[in-house]
Amino acid sequence: MKKRVSFITLGCKVNQYETNAMMQKFQENGYEIVEIDNVSDICVVNTCTVTNMSDRKSRQALRKVKDKNKDAIIVATGCYAQSSKEELEKMPEIDVVLGNEEKRDIVKYVEKYFEQNQKLTAVQDISVQKEFEDMGQISYTEKIRAVIKVQDGCYRFCSYCLIPYARGHIRSRKIENVIEEIKKVVEEGINEVVITGIHIASYGRDFKGENIGLIDLLEEINKIQGLHRIRLGSIEPTIITDEFLERLSKLDKICDHFHLSLQSGCTETLKRMNRRYTTEEFKAVTKRLRAKFPNAALTTDIIVGFPGETDEEFNTTYEFLKE
């Protein structure tokens, strides 16, 4: 009888992509994927650590799955496992703790646990990773659109964010590997993709000696026959230059929904956050976007109550959003 594996995914679309990759690897090795509410032999929680609330939700999810599946092997992986392995090792509910780079070998580690029947931790130093670790062609998805991971890591070090420590340096995926995976997804009957990464605006910066950026990748993706729609994950406003927009506007498969990272509508708060733009620059970006994409839908995230934020700064953000 096949061993049954269930998953809980917290956090961003990158985590969702990596969950799909892990699911596919279990399937390829003879395991059965089941819903989290079903009885499982192995429960995997792909954790998030972007906020303290994310940490708490990750711990709650781990305890919840153990409560429902008392005989199951509980695996904690993802960003919270990467940044706080010592905390997770103390939780009696958890049997296996895996870092972000260990996800691609999850089946090997789970089977090693079965052999040894003792708690197992595998979390390497993410900061030493210099190249994108490809998880292969991932066609497993239960949705009508496929999430495609093209980049990992971040170099921005915003003052509130742990992600550079949980995800490491910028690592971009080779264009040919991205194209190959999307073609495979299209063959499976999925004609919409979401291009995602930890900081996709920095795509290509690590390709030494090559002048390649996100727009070059998007132009190649746009050529794929049978693909109808390309959605972009969250992007930094600083990438929206006149040249970028001019080239982007010529891609007929790009969906005109843009999630621009803002975080605060007050320039003084942005400085304390170590964000590298002002509210005026952000405003100029939105105007340039709407000039090329008149029907553009714009979404963003806001952090309220940031340390040092005054009532005046909060109201500045509020008025900026209204405008």
ABEGO torsion letter per residue (X at the ends): XBBBBBBBBBEBAAAAAAAAAAAAAAAAAGBBBBBAABBBABBBBBBBAABAAAAAAAAAAAAAAAAABAABBBBBBEAAAAAAAAAAAABAABABBBBAAAAAAAAAAAAAAAAAGBBBBBBBBAAABABBBBAEBBABBABABBBBBABBEBAAGBAABAAAAAAEBBBBBBAAAAAAAAAAAAAAGBABBBBBBABAAABGAABBGBBBBAAAAAAAAAABBGBABBBBBBBBAAABBAAAAAAAAABAABBBBBBBBAGBABAAAAAAAGBABBAAAAAAAAAAAAAABAABBBBBBBBBGBBGBBAAAAAAAAAAAAX
